[in-house]
Each structure stands twice: as C-alpha cells, then as structure tokens.
C-alpha cells in the first residue's frame, strides 16, 4: 500500500543554516512525489513535484528510488520558510487522490 | 489566480447535529476532493467526486457522510449526525483533470468543532 513517512514532527534551525526535511515513501510502481507547504493560517499549496525537477523558493528535492526517499532541501534557510511541510504521493487508482505524510513543522529562528 | 474557497471558516456544532461544509472549486476543474485533518494528525483523504458521482471514498467516509454538487459551482460535504471524533479541519480540493501531474488546489479549510 502507498505510504508516506515524515519522521520529524519539528525541525528547528537558525536563519542561514541548511535545511533537510525527510520524506520516505512506499509505492508500487513508478512514483510521483510532491511537497506541499502550509504557511501560518494559509492553505496547502504545492511547493514542488519531482517530475518537474524545478527549484521553488530555493528548495529542491531529489527522488532516490534506491532509498525510497524524496527529501526536501534548501542550502540557506530564511525566516519566511517557517511553515508546515507535507510530502505526498498519489494514492493509487485513477481518482487523483493524494496520500500525505504526517508533516514537518520547520521553524527558522533569527 | 483563481482559488478554491470554503465556507464557513469555523463551525461549532452539538453532537448529533447535521453540518454542511461548502466549497467552491476552481471553475474549469472537473475533479473534486474532500480531505480532513484531525488536530495533530496527517491530512487524510475522504472522498473524490467526478462527473456528478463519487469516484472513490475512504474507510472514514461512512454512511454519515455525503457529498453533492447541487449546482454548477458548489461542492458540499454533509455530515448527518456529527460525533465528537468528527472534530477536524476539512479541506476541499479540485483539479482540472484526473492526471496526477496536474496540480491539486486546496481551499483554506473549515475547522469543525463538535461539542
């Protein structure tokens, strides 16, 4: 069954420090993976997806099929990066539903 | 940029009462979803809706839940007889097609508190 694991509930770093938010997945077949972000009091919004291999707001994520991981990284954290981050993948079938990880709160301290 | 909207933002209700949560998906989108997030837990899929019918539902989506698209714009989630454990944040989402590469857009959520 499809599953997403985000082992850290909270990640606290200082401004300018590197950030890595961990995501591991279980998926039969070739996965598509996403990172969604939720800033305080705002809606969930797509941050990036592995298919597009783009960098958004300085964040990147590489799909590692061997380790079944899709960790989110940023070399230098900014205070405005403080938010809740969710890793997600399609839930199977053709309805397009998403399966989410538990989420990691990133706290960037000044 | 068009957005998914949800009303109300907060709802407090008594156990056993019916609630209707409303969503207005993005206008040219064809696939609609409800998710919920109990405080401190992950976002969970409830139901997907396409072509005026449920295309998939989770184990959570029991007979107490129903969805409807009563007109061309609204998409509603009804809980017939609320229970304490229905207290959660409910998110509506929509996407243009069913292809997973197509972005799924989320509403701001409705926080439901059942007393």
Boltz contact constraints between the chains, C-beta under 6 A:
constraints:
  - contact:
      token1: [A, 32]
      token2: [B, 100]
      max_distance: 6.0
  - contact:
      token1: [A, 43]
      token2: [B, 106]
      max_distance: 6.0
  - contact:
      token1: [A, 43]
      token2: [B, 108]
      max_distance: 6.0
  - contact:
      token1: [A, 44]
      token2: [B, 106]
      max_distance: 6.0
  - contact:
      token1: [A, 46]
      token2: [B, 103]
      max_distance: 6.0
  - contact:
      token1: [A, 51]
      token2: [B, 101]
      max_distance: 6.0
  - contact:
      token1: [A, 90]
      token2: [B, 100]
      max_distance: 6.0
  - contact:
      token1: [A, 93]
      token2: [B, 56]
      max_distance: 6.0
  - contact:
      token1: [A, 94]
      token2: [B, 98]
      max_distance: 6.0
  - contact:
      token1: [A, 95]
      token2: [B, 48]
      max_distance: 6.0
  - contact:
      token1: [A, 95]
      token2: [B, 55]
      max_distance: 6.0
  - contact:
      token1: [A, 95]
      token2: [B, 56]
      max_distance: 6.0
  - contact:
      token1: [A, 96]
      token2: [B, 31]
      max_distance: 6.0
  - contact:
      token1: [A, 96]
      token2: [B, 95]
      max_distance: 6.0
  - contact:
      token1: [A, 96]
      token2: [B, 98]
      max_distance: 6.0
  - contact:
      token1: [A, 96]
      token2: [B, 100]
      max_distance: 6.0
  - contact:
      token1: [A, 97]
      token2: [B, 45]
      max_distance: 6.0
  - contact:
      token1: [A, 97]
      token2: [B, 48]
      max_distance: 6.0
  - contact:
      token1: [A, 100]
      token2: [B, 42]
      max_distance: 6.0
  - contact:
      token1: [A, 100]
      token2: [B, 43]
      max_distance: 6.0
  - contact:
      token1: [A, 102]
      token2: [B, 42]
      max_distance: 6.0
